[in-house]
Amino acid sequence: MISLAPRVGLPRSKLEGMLLEFLQAYPHCREATQVVIRRLDGTLENGANWALVSYDSGRAPREHCDPAIYVLVPIVQHHFDMAPDA
């Protein structure tokens, strides 16, 4: 049987920084400037306890960054929870 590792809890600032760094690594998204997430009272269908509120693509074209952020968020949610004190 496959054992799934529990999600690692990180502060909001770390999660937002990680998402921004991953977003900036996508082609044409280098100039993205901000990612904002929020902790949820419950959990999403995928078990995540946080959700994307918004992001700022800065001078990067949103048509390139929108698909990237929507791919990245579920991947990061799969591995990381927002820590309770965040």
Secondary structure, 3 states (H helix, E strand, C coil): CCCCCCCEEECHHHHHHHHHHHHHHCCCCCCCCEEEEEECCCCCCCCCCEEEEEEECCCCCHHHHHHHHHHHHHHHHHHEEECCCC
